[in-house]
Structure formats: C-alpha cells, structure tokens
Amino acid sequence: MQLATHSLTWLRDPTLPKVTASQGKGPLVLRIIPHFTLFWGYSVVLTFLLAPFFTYNLNGRIVSGREFISQTGIPLVILGIMGFAISYSLWRGAIWSRPLMLTALLFLLCARGWIGFKEVPDLTTGLVDFFLDLGNLSLIIGLLLGVWYLYLKSNVRDYYRSLANPVYDAAKEFE
C-alpha cells in the first residue's frame, strides 16, 4: 500500500523545473529578433518553392525563376539557414547567438555585393556603386549598430554573461 501512495506523490506535489533569469527573460530586442529571423528563413523557403512561377529583376534585366535561383541560390540558402539558426539560438539562450547575428549581417552585406559584382565590368566602378548604394550603406550602419548593441550595451552584455555563467547576477531583471 505504501508503494502505491509513493508513486502518486508527483500528482499532489509536482516539481517544476527552475527557470533562471537568463531563460525566458532578456533584452526586448533579443526577444523580438527570433520572430523576424524565423520569418526570414520561411520567406527563403517560399522563394525557392515559388521561384519557377515568377520572373525577377536581377541587375536591371528580367530573368526567369530558374535563372534567378541559379544566380542567387547559394546566398539565399545560406541566409535562410542563418535565419533559422538565429531563431533557434536565441530561443535556446545560446551564447553563440551573438556572433551568429553579426555573421549573418556581414554575410548579407557580402551577398549583396556578390550578386551585384556579377555583371559589373569595371571593379573600381563596382566598388564605388557598392558603397554608394543605400541598401549597402544601411547594412553597414546596421552592422555597426549590431556590434554596439550586442557587445557594448550594458544590459545585453550582462544578459550574455548570465548565459555563460548562471551564477553571475542571475536574479537581475533584464529590460
């Protein structure tokens, strides 16, 4: 009889896992980014599925969906994988999410340059156009802001310290 009551004690007094300050709480931007990067990853998958049915404007010329995928497929696949990896790492509270986000921004900048340099005959003109393009300029500014936010902002720095060392100020609330 004692054995039967002991096996049912978990129903009366369930033991829930302890949630540390680094899990489920963190800087607001780091809680929002996984939703955008997940959308980013799914949009890449959707682009690959729907590409054969549309035409695209690539470097000022109209190309078919197959041609678009043949020229931009490698960077798109890498960016899609990075989008899913960033979402996963931030939801898991992994400390490697910080360099991964900066790597994704850097790769996005390189991918824009790689796609743009394919049809530019003069490299000097291509470099000038690359840095004068507002999309690339905004990515460079975003990369600098990402470095500032992820490595220099105090609450984000404390959040990643608490991920690396759960004893470090674990009761601190992150905003």
N, C-alpha and C positions, 0 to 999 in steps of 0.2 A: 504494500500500500504506500509506503514511504517513497518508493521508486516512482510511482505514478504521479505523486504530488510534486516531486522534484523536477520531473520532466515538463511540467506545466508552469513552472515559475516564470518563464520568459513571457508568458501571456499577461501575468499580473505586474511584473516589473521589467519592462523591456529596456535593454541597454542600447541607447542610441550612440552612434559614433560622435566623437567630439569634433566640432568644426573650429579650426583655428582662425585667427584674424586674416590670414592670407587666403583662405578659401572662401569664396562667395562674397568677399568684400575686397575692394580695391579702388583705385582711382577710377572715376567715372568714365573717362575716355577709354581706359583699358577694358571696361565692361561693355562699351558700345562697339569697339572695333571688331570683335568676333562676328557680329551680325553683318557688318559690311563686307568683311572678307569672305564669309560664307556665301553671301550673295554674289560676290566677285567670282568665286570658284564655280558656282552654279551657272553664272552667265557664260563662263568659258565653255562649260559642257553644252549649254544650249546653243552657243555659237557653232560648235562642231556638229551638233545634230541638225541644225537648220541651214548651215552654210551652202549645201548644194542647191537650195531653192531660191537663193538670192544672188544679186550682183553687188559688188563692193567697189568703192573708190579707193584705190591704193596708189599713192604718189601721183595723183592727178589723172589717173587713167582708170577706166572701168574694167574690172576683171570679174571672171566668174567665181562662184563659190569654191570650186576646186582649186583654182589658181590662188585665191586668197588664202586658203588653208595651206597650200604648198609653200607659200612665201612667208606666212606668219604663224604657221603651226607650231614650230618649236618654242618660240617665246610664249605663245598662248598656253601651251601645255604646262610650261614651267611656271607661269604666273598663276594658272589655275591650281596647280599643286601647292604653290606657296600660299594661296588664299585659304585652301582647306587646312594647311599646316598651321597657319597663324591662328585660325579659329580654334583648332584643336589645342594648340599650346596655351592660348590664353584661357580657355575654359578649364584646362587641367591645372593651370597655375604653374606652368613650367618656366624655369628661369631662362631657358634658351629662346623664349618668345621675343625678348628684346632685340638680340642681334638678328633674328629672323625677320622682324618687321623692317629693320633698316636694310637688310639684304634685299628684301622684296622691293623697297622703294628704289634702291640702287639698280636692281635688275630691270625695273620698269623704265628707268631712265635709259639704260643701255639698250633695252629692247626697242624703244622709240628711235634711238639713234641707228640701231642695226637695220630696222625696216626702212628708215629714211635714207641711209647711205647706199642702198642697193642700186639706186638709179641716178645718183649724183656723179657726173663725170669728173669734176674737179674737187679734190678732197678739201682744199682751203675754203672754197665757196660752201661746201657742205658743212664744215665746222662752224663757219660764221652763221649760216642758216640754222644750224642745230642750236646754237646758244641764243639766237635772236627769236627762236620760236617760243611763243608764250607758254605752250604746254610743257616744254622742257624747262623753261625758267621757273614755272610753278612747281615742277617736280624737284628742282634743285632747292628751292625755298622750302618745300615740304620735307626734303631730306634733312636740311639744317634744323628745321623745327622739330623733326623727329629725334634728332640727336639731342637737342636741348631738352625735349620733354622726357625722353626715356632715360637719359643719363645725368642730366643736371637738375631737373626739378626735384625738390626735396621729398615730397610725398611719394613720388614714383620710385625714387631711389630707395626710400625706406621700405616701400612695398616689396621691391625685388630683394632687398636684404632680408626681409622676413621670410621670403620664399626660400632663399638659400640657407638661412639659419632660423628655424622656427622659434628658437629661444629668444632671438633678437626682438625685443619690444613687441611681443605677439599680441598684447592686449590693446595696442594702439589702434584707433579708428582711422581708416583711410578715407579721404574725401576726393 
